[in-house]
Amino acid sequence: MKTNHITFLGALVAVLVAGGYVLYVLSKAMPIPGGKFLVMGPYLSLIMLIALLRLKSVWSMTFVSLPFAVVISAFTPVMGAAIISAGILSDITGRLLFGTKLSDLRLCLRAALYPMWAIVLSLSISDYLTGNLLYGKAGLQPLILGAILAYALGIVGAFAGLSVTRRMWPYLLRDW
């Protein structure tokens, strides 16, 4: 990995932490479990789309997830593990579903996998840590609904990110 890519990852993680904190505070008003990820879904996929466009690697989302997880692990190690796992699973799923040569549509669909996996993993971990109190009686329906909503909102965020990136910041895509 080039030095400019490492610098770019650092900037992305800083943007993720700062923007994520603002969205986290705003999402506290949502009384549903996993509501924070639904609010953050478009934002996360926008950032992951930028990483996919710039880094052009099969493991782009994992590369962003690793330093992001290190930062978040200072507050909650369990969430750090979920972030790394979401990045790895997003890259693996994206490669299996969409291959390596990606059109704009496939890039957006691939970037939307990150918030989907993030909500599935965080809700699963929360459910496990609480002794199946959250979804023990309701079954998998809330988890599946959350994943579908996160993926749909992720697609919206990815397309918005694609539009903004291509029109306003084409230098982000340039290889320095």
N, C-alpha and C positions, 0 to 999 in steps of 0.2 A: 504494500500500500504506500502511495506517495505521501510526502509530507503535506502537500496541499489538501489531500483527502482527509488526513488526520485533523488538520485545522478546520476543515469543513464539518467533520463530525462533531468537533467541539462546539462549533457555532450552532449546529442543529440541536445538540443536547441542551445548550443554554436556552435556546428558544423553546424547546420542549418543556424544560423545567419552569421557566418564567410563565409561559402561556398556560401550561398545565396547572400551575398554582392558581392563576386567576380563574380558570374554568372550574377548578376544584372548589374554590370558595363560592363561586356563583351556583354550583350544582348542589350545594348543601341543602338548598330549598326543596330538592326532589326527595320525596319520602320513600321511593322504591329502591330496593337493593340493586346495585349496578347502575343506578341513574347517573352516577358520575361518568361512567364510561360511555353512556349514551350521549351525554353532553360533549364529552371529549372525542367521540368517534370521528366527526369530520376533521377536527384539528389534528388528531393523530395520523389519519390517512393522508392529509395534506403534507405533513412533514415527511412521512414515509414515501410519498410520491416524489417529493423533491430529492430524497436520498436515492431512490431508484433511477431518477433521471440523471443525476449527477455522478453517482458512483459506478453505475453500469456493471454491477456485480450480482451474481446469483445470491450472495449473502448480504446484500445492502441493508435489509431491515435488521439483521442480526448485528451488523457493525454499528448501527445506531443504538440498538437495544443494550449492548454491553456497557458502554459508558453511562447510559441513562440509568440502567439498573444499579450500577455502582453508586451513583448519586442518590437514588431513591432508597437503596439499602441502608443508608445512614439513618433514615427515618423508620423504615420497616423492612427488614430482611426478607420477609415472606413476599412482599410485593416486588422486591428486586428479582426474586426467583421467577415470579410470574411474568415479569417484563422480559427477561432473557428467554424464557420458554415461548412467549408470544412471538418474539422475533424469529426464533429458530423455526417454530411451527409455521409461521407465515411464509418464510422463505421456502421451506420444503413443500408446503401446500401450493404455493404460487408456482413453483417450478413444475410440480406434477400436473397442475391444472392448465397452466398457460405456457410452459416451455421457457426457453431462454430468449428467443426473438420476440420482442413485444411491440405491439402497436399501442397507440394512445389508449384505446379501450382496454386492452389487456393490462397495461400499466396501472390504470385506475382500478380495475378489478383486483389486481394483485395488491395494491396499496391498501385497499379496503379490508383485506384479510387481517391486517394487524389489529384494528380495534375489535374485530370479531373474536379473534383468539384471546385478546386481552380480557374481554368481558367473560368469555367462557372460563378461562383459567382463574380469574379473580373470584368469580362466583363459585366455582368448584372448590377452590381453596377455602373460601369463607364458609361454605357449606360443610366442608370436612372439619374445619377448626371449631365450628359451633356444634358439632355432633349431629349433623343433618337436620338442624332445626329449621333452616330456611326452606329447603326444598324437599324434606323428607315426606311431608304430606302432599305437597303439590305435584311431585314427580318432576319429570324433565321439561314439562311444557314451559315454565318461566325461563329456564335456561335456553331453550331453543328459540323462544320468542325474543329474548335479549340478544342472542347471537344474530338473528335475522335483522332486527332493528339496528344493531351496531354495524352490520355489513352494509345495509342500505344507507345509513347515515355516512358511513365511510366512503361509499361510492360518490355521494353528493360532495363530500369534502375533497375527494381526490379530483373530481372533475373541476371543481372550483379552483383547486390548486394548479391544475394543468392550465386552465385558462389564464390565471394570474401570472404563472411562471412564464408561459410562452409569450405573453404580451408585454408584461411590465419588467421582468427581470431575466432577459435572455442570457445575460452574463453569468447567471447561476449555472447554466448548462455548459458553458465553455470550459474546455480543459486548459487550465492555466499552465 
